[in-house]
Amino acid sequence: MNALRTDTLTMTIKEVARVLGISRGLAYELARRDALPVPVIKLGRRMVLSRKAVEALLKAGKQGGSNG
């Protein structure tokens, strides 16, 4: 199943990478450096992101971004 889960409050780094259109490796690197544009929630070694924060980022990008 390739669809993203929408029934959780958090997203994995892999899911975030997919929706941002970046590689999983780059997403993990940015998360480790705390350089993603949304806060990373660290649960031990696991890293997740707030689904609402990611959705807000994407919505803001569509409203204020350019197509070129």
Helices and strands as residue ranges (DSSP letters): E 10-12, H 13-20, H 24-32, E 40-43, E 46-50, H 51-64
